[in-house]
Amino acid sequence: MTTEGGDPKEVRNAEGEACVSQAEAPKMLQLLGHDIRTAVSDVIGGIRLIDHAKLAPDTQVQFERIRIASETLAELMDSALTIAAGQDPGDEPAESLEFRSFLAEIELRWSGRAREQGLQFQLRVDQSVPERIKVARIKLDRILGNLVANALKFTDAGIVTLCVRIDGGHLVFRVRDEGQGFSDRALKLLFSSEGRPRDATRPGTGLGLHISKELAVSLGGDLDVVNLKDLGAIVTLTLPEKTWECSDVLRKVPDLAGLSILVAEDNETNQILVRQMLAAMGAAMDLACDGVEADTLLRENEYDLALIDIEMPRKSGIEVIRDMRAIDGFATPLVALTAYVMRDNREAIYAAGADGVIGKPIRSLSSFGDAIRRHTDRSQVEIVEDTEHQINVRKLAAINGNRFEAILQAAEPEGRVEFLTHLLADLKSIASNLRLAMAVEDNETVRAQTHILISLSGAIGAERMQAIAESLNATAHRKRIGDAGHLANTCQEALGLLIDKVENRWHRAEVE
């Protein structure tokens, strides 16, 4: 590529056609990514708004396939856009998963594909398999999707079966097909990036098993392939007991009854979707269709929470959050509800004063409700008495009180004091080191200190502190601390609140 006319932004290829420069690509990808996420959000939202009861049974089945695939696509696309923008998407955290429902969705998705090929797909789940587990869902979904798709591709007639069972504490998935099995040459290349043998007669790259193997290892498990003597093959995914967690607790839809929530959102599909989800959880909702209306409603009314879209007409969500935080005594939790989820965007959102970020598309009623509950739980709000003016001021505490207390109550009184003493010393040390490092723009020290802060705050349930530390850590990783003044101030403020909270609990522990 060559640059013409002395303009570093004007880049042309060998044919003289203008193209995007390497410097401009990340910004353009970020903007394009936002529009893609918004479009996918509309697709998923529209699907959820359709009354399935009015559809014919066969149509309902196909519609469920579309819904399941669209939500998986949204998560894969989000990771792909993050990677394409040159950013680390981070490792997917384990989440509590309605496991039997997840398996039912696997069956629904792949049984339709099998019928289209004149095959059968069967799911067999042993009675010992729990209702809920804790695992990185999208990774598990990708592995099973690759294994089943591969089995269907190489089976001309018969049945593909997915068996799930618990064996000696291990969670075991076996995909069996009735195809011709793997050739000796294919077996040697199964898990390599080279893919399939060059003389293979079936279409495809052969990367499915390579991808699945890497994902299995990242989950702490393993993948094994064996040919059967008569016909077909079995591919087995094994997740050892230490890599997954049984979570057989009845999952209820979060109860948000009594909460008053402002939703600032200009997209009609998202407005309807959020309204229906909040109504299902019992919350009352006011709607603002743009940033100016959101600003007005927040100034004139008291809400338990405000969900604010970042890209709105007349006034952006960033501007709304920043202006609200500039008002003395304003304590309403402000959570960004946005398709902007790249790290640069999160940094700006937290720096403006947001308490959290919920990404679009919203994929789960339970996770959406849990996120709202984390920011509105009365156990996380402490009342501070102002004796001079005799007024009450609500301050959002820095720690998830329930999780923090659970950790403390697990220890004896002496151990509790010891833990809090060390925690307090570590937090104060981090605050001091960060202040000095920011003053001289020492990216490496900021990165090291925020790494420790991420670990500590995550362990005790200081979720907002953890998110802010992650954003500051990412900024330091890219050696851009000099541009992160607002974010650094936000981090110091949140860290100060966290230190105060821990110090108060330390004093209580000494007299317990």
Helices and strands as residue ranges (DSSP letters): E 2-3, E 11-12, E 18-19, H 25-49, G 52-54, H 57-84, E 95-98, H 99-116, E 120-125, E 132-135, H 137-153, E 159-167, E 170-176, H 184-189, H 207-218, E 222-227, E 233-239, G 241-243, E 245-246, E 260-264, H 268-280, E 284-288, H 291-300, E 305-308, H 317-325, E 334-338, H 343-352, E 356-359, H 365-376, G 378-380, E 381-386, E 391-396, H 401-409, H 413-439, H 443-460, H 463-477, G 481-483, H 485-511
